Amino acid sequence: MVEDRDKFRTTSLALATFLCAKGRWFTGIHQTESAAKKEFAFSSDSLLDELVDAYKFGERDSKDLLVPVHKYEQARNELLDRLNE
């Protein structure tokens, strides 16, 4: 995972899906050095940073981690569709 000033990047499909389901849409998908992995880029801001911290370090039963199942599945399906283009 690489972070720079105006972008947050991750190769984690689960994290990218969580962020999209929380209303943060990705700005691009990039090939990594590994042919098997892609990297999702998001515009970085304080809300995105809070969501990433909650996902990575939050308590499992935190309300910040709750996402409606239909939003999660819709985001995941859309990300997978984009990966397969």
HUNOR-V329407 format. One record per pair of residues at least 24 apart in sequence whose ideal C-beta (glycine too) atoms are under 8 Angstrom apart, sorted by the first residue. I is the first residue (numbers start at 1). J is the second residue. D is the distance in Angstrom with one decimal. If there is no record, write none. Layout:
i: [I:I]
j: [J:J]
d: [D:D]
//
This chain:
i: [2:3:4:5:6:6:7:7:7:7:8:8:8:8:8:8:8:9:9:9:9:10:10:10:11:11:11:11:13:13:13:13:15:15:15:16:16:16:17:17:17:17:18:18:18:18:18:19:19:19:19:20:20:20:21:21:21:21:21:21:22:22:24:24:26:29:29:38:40]
j: [39:44:44:44:43:44:41:42:43:44:41:42:43:44:48:49:52:39:40:41:42:39:40:42:37:38:39:40:40:76:79:80:52:55:56:40:42:79:72:75:76:79:51:55:65:67:72:48:51:52:55:75:78:79:67:68:71:72:74:75:51:67:48:51:79:82:83:83:79]
d: [7.5:7.2:7.9:7.2:6.8:5.8:5.1:6.9:6.8:5.7:7.3:4.7:7.7:4.5:5.8:7.7:6.6:5.0:6.8:5.0:7.5:6.9:5.5:7.8:5.1:6.9:5.2:7.5:8.0:7.5:6.5:7.9:7.2:5.8:8.0:4.1:7.9:5.9:6.2:5.0:4.5:5.9:7.4:5.5:7.8:6.5:7.4:6.9:6.0:7.4:7.8:3.7:7.2:6.6:4.4:7.6:4.4:4.6:7.6:4.4:5.5:6.5:5.5:6.6:7.7:5.9:6.7:5.9:7.4]
//
